[in-house]
Amino acid sequence: MCPAQLGFKSLPRRHIPSQKTFIGSEAFYFVKSGDDIAIKTNDLTKIFLRRNSLMSRLKKKKKIEVRAVDGIDLEVHERELFGLLGPNGAGKTSLIKLLSTLLLPDKGTASVNGWDIEKNSFEVRMSIGLTLSSERQLYWKLSAQENLEYFASLYLLRPSEIRQRVEDTLELLGIADQRDMLIENFSSGNRQKVALARALLNDPPILFLDEPTIGLDPSFSKGFRKLIKDRINKSESKTILLTTHYMDEADQLCNRIAFINEGRIVALDTPRNLKRSIDEKEIITLNLTKASDAMVSELERLEPIHSIERYVQDDSNFMKIYTDSASSCIQDIFGILIKHGSHATYYRTSKPTLEDVFIKITGSGLDG
């Protein structure tokens, strides 16, 4: 709901929809519509035209239409940590760019913090924080302090407030002692922290974090995830929309998760409920030298086996066998493999994970 609908007069564009942020010499306390929805999309669609090869262009063949975001309907609640989980190229970043007004939709509508992404793009940008893993977000020849002071000025903060706001964000993220270091000398993990600090400068109610831990070592990623969940989401009460293709990250962080594949949302629920959607108690994962249809048919006839999913990952043949008891059928499985001239270069048994749910729904792994 826009301010006019709430009875407010037309406001200067410098006002932003935040309950805490002061811009210039005035503050605008944004009133939500009461439905507790921070982000809402309706049939949101973005189409790109893929370039053809040189020979195809010479033959005047039409460009290929790619629906990066294909009719997405989505609602994210206030103060929720919501995850978009899917492989690279699934449409996660394109959706983030649409919601942050970096791209214009070809169809559908969306609102962020009550503002329409097309009609009120300025207000949307002033009420969000954004990190994009695919783009350089900082000036490497400037220090962390210089970067943050510059970006704070773009949010129209009063000069007297900028230094304190920068200091607060550096302290929050634990990098105040590196404020004078050039960004090019930061570790990749602490550089990501500075990028997050930039996103927090205007104290936005909503954060878009696109693959925030990509490229970080596992030990640093663990602490960074804790920072996002415990400090930013819980203590600071920020609504966070996070994209990732790491199933453990989504499982640990998110209140709810949407699986996105080929531009569409194919499942949406809590991590616990998504994993419960697989009835089988155990999963056997096999990396096979080959997998014929006849072999799969024979495996499916084994009584303890409920279903089988086949997929290719990194040019290797994988098979997931869903069963009530791995120990009761593993010998029969290997006997059938040998009979059909195949063998497993790797196998493991496990309980259902988010990736298992994704594979069962889409037939492909989170690595594409």
N, C-alpha and C positions, 0 to 999 in steps of 0.2 A: 504494500500500500504506500503510495507516495505522500509527501507532506500535505499537498493540496487536499487530498482526500481526508486527511486527519484534521483539517481546519486551519492549517498554517498558511500564512501569506507566502507569496513567492519569495524565496530566499536567495541571497547572493550565491554565486557558484562556489565561493570559497568555503561555504559551509559543507560539512561532510557528515554522513550518517554514523556517527560514533557517539557512544554515551560518555566517553571520557576525554576525547581529544579536543583541544582548543586550537582554532585556526585564527591567525591574526589576533584581534583583540576581543573576539566574540566566540561563543560556543553554541553548538546546535545539539540539543539532546534528542536523538532520533527515537521515535516511538514506534515500536513494532506493531503489526496488526493483531498480535495476540495468538497467532497460530503456531508460534515457536518454530517457524521454518526460516533458516538462514539462507539456504540456496534452493532454488526450485527451477526445474527445466520442464518444458513441454514440447515434445517432438523436435528437440534440438538437432539440427543437421548441418554438417559442413562437408562440401564436395570439393575435391581437388581434381584437376585434369593432369594426368601423368604424361610426361613427355615421351614420345615414341622415339625409336632409333632414327638415325639419319636416313636410312633407306626408306623407312616408313613415311618420314616427312616428305621425302622426294616423291613418293608414290601418292602423296596427299591423303594418307590414311587418317581417320579421325583419332583424336587423342582419347586415351582410356579414362573413363570417369571412375574416381575412387572416392567412396564415402568414408571419410576418416571418422566422422561422427554421424551415426545413422539413426535418427529418430529417438533420441534418448529422453526418457521421462525419469526424473530423479528429484528426491527431496532429502535435504540434509538439515538436521535439527540444530538449533542453537547449542553451542558448547559441546557438540559431538565431534569425535575424532573419527572421521569417515574415510575409508580406504577404497581406492580404485585399483584392483588387482588384475593384471593381465600381461601378456607378453609384449615385447617391443613391437611397435607398429600397430598395436590394438586400438589406438585412438585416445589414450590417456592424456598425453600432452596436448593434443588438439582440443580436447574438452576443457582442460585448464585454461588454454589460451582464449577460448570462446568466453568462458566465465569471467576472465580478467580483462576482456575487451581488446585483446591483442589481435583477435580474429573476429570477423563479422559472420554471423550464421547465414546460411543460404535458405534456411527454413526453420520455423519454430521460434519459441521465445524462452527467455530465462530471466530470473531476477536474483540479485545478490544483495542481501541485507535490506530487502524491500525495494531495491532500485532495478529498473529495467536495463539490461546490458546495452541496448541500443539507444533508448531514449535518454538515459541518464548515465552515460558512460563515464563522465567526470566523477560523479558521485560514487559510482562503483569503484573506480580506481583509488579514490581517496579513502575508501572504507575497507580496503583489503591490503594484505601483505603477500608478496609473491616471490618464490624462488623457482628458477627453471634450470634443471641440470644440463639441458642441451645448449645453454648459452652462457657466455662469460658475463658475469653480473657486477664485476668490480673493476676499478682501474688499478692495474698491477703496479704502476709506478708511483702510486700514492699510498700513504699509510692507512691503516684501518681507521684511525681518527679522522683523517682528511676525507676518506671515502664517505664515512657516515655523516659528517658535517655537510658535505655537498648534497647527499641524497636527502637529508633532513630539510635542507632549504627548498628542495623541490616540492615538499609537502606543505609549504607555506607556513612552517612553524616560525614563531617569533624568534629573532636572533638571540634574545635573552634566554630562550628555552632550549635552543639547539644543543648547547654544550652539556646541559644537565641530562637531556634526553639521550644523547650519545653515551654519556657516562653510565646511565642507568642500564642501557641495553648491553654495553660491554661487560658490566658487572653481572648482569643476569646470566650471560652466556659464559662467564668465567675466562674472559680474554682481555680484561682491563690492563693487565701488565704487558700486553703486546700492542697497545694502542698506537705506538709510534713506529712499529715495524712495517716495512713495505709489504704489500699484499703478495708480491712475487716471492718473498722469503717465507711466507707462511706454509705450514704443512697443508696437505689437501683437506684434512679434517678441520683444522682451525680456519681455513679459508671458507669452508662451508658454514662455519659458525658466524663469520663476518657477514656472509650472504644472508643468513637468517636474521642477524642483527639489523641489517638493512630493511628486511621485511617487517620488522617490529617497530621501526622508528616512529611511525605515526600512530602507534598503539591501536592497530586495527582490530575490529571484532572478529574478522575472518582471515584465515591464512590459507593460501594455496601452496603446498609443498610438492614439487614434482621430483620424484626419485631423490629424496634428500640425502640418502646414504650411499648412493651409487659411487663406486670407486674407493670407498673408505675401507680401511682394514677392519676385520671383525671386532677386535677389542674396542676400537674407537666408536664403531657403529653402535655397540651396545650402550655406551654412555650417551651417545647422541640421541638415541631413541628414548632413553630415560628422560633426557632433557625435554624432548618434544612432548612426551606424555605427562610427566609429573609437573614440570614447571610451566610450560607454555599452555597446554590444554587444561590441566586441572587447577593449578594455582592462579594462572592468569585468565582462566575461563574463556580461552579463545576457541572459536569454531575452526576446525582444521579439516581440509580436504587434502588427502595425501595420496599420491600415486606411487605404485611400486610394482616390481615383478618378483620381489622376494616374499615368499609365502610366510616365512617365520616373522618377518617384519610386520606384515599385515595382521598376523595372528596375535602377536604380542601387543600391538598398539591400538587396534581399531575397535570401536564399539560395534560398528557394522561395516560390511564389505560388499562391494558390488564387483562381480566378475565382468570384465569387459573384453570382448573379442570381436575383431573385425568391425569395430565401431558401434557395436551393440552391447547392451547390458544383458547378460544371459542368466544371471542369478544374483540375488541380493538378500542378505540376512546377516545375523551375527555369526562370527567365526564358529562358535559352538554348534549352532543349528545347521550351518553348512556342512560341517563334518558329520553331524548326526544324520544327514540326508543319505549317507552311504550306510546301508544296513549291515553290510558284511563286517565281521570283527577283525579280519586280517587281510593284508594285501601282499601279494608276492610280485616283486618287480624283477624282470628279466631283461638283460641285454643280449640279444640273440644274433647269431651269424646269419640266420635267415628265418622267415616265418611264412610258411605256405598256408593257403586257405584250408587245405585238407588237414594239416596239423592242428590248426586252430579249432576246426570243427570237432576233431577227436578230443581235444582238451576240454571243450565245452560240454562234452558228454559225461565227464567225470562228475560224480554225484556231489562232492563237497564244493564244487565251483559254481558260483552264482553267475558271474559274467566275466568277460575279457575285453580289455581295451588295447588296441595296437596304435602306436604312434612312432614317428621318426623324429629324432632329436640329434643334432650334430652329425647327420648322415649315418646314424646308427639305428637299428631296429629295436624298439622297446615294446614290452608287453606287460600289462598290469593284470594280474589275476585276482579277482575278488572272491574270497572264500570265508567260511566260518572257521576253518582250522587249516593252517598251512602245513602243520606236521602230518596231518592225515592224508595229504595228497601230493606232497612234494616228490616222493619217490616215483609215483605214477607219472607225474609231469615230466621228470627227466627221462623216464623210459620212452614216452611219446616223442620227446625231442630227438633222442637217439634214433628211434625208428624212422623218423622223417629226415635224417641227415643234418640235423641242426644241433647246436650246443650253446649253452649260456656262457658268455665271457664274464658275466657278473650277475649276481642275484642277491636279493635281500627280502626279508619279511618285515612288515611294519604295521602300525595302526594307521587308520585313515588320516590324511593331512588335507590342508586346503588345496594343495596341488593335485592330490588324487581326485578331489571333487571337481576341480577345473578340467582335468583330463577326461573324467567320466562324462561331463557335460559337453565339452567341445571336441574331444578326440585329439587334442594337442597339448603339449606341455607348456609351462610358463616361459620357457626359453624359446617358444615358437615352434 
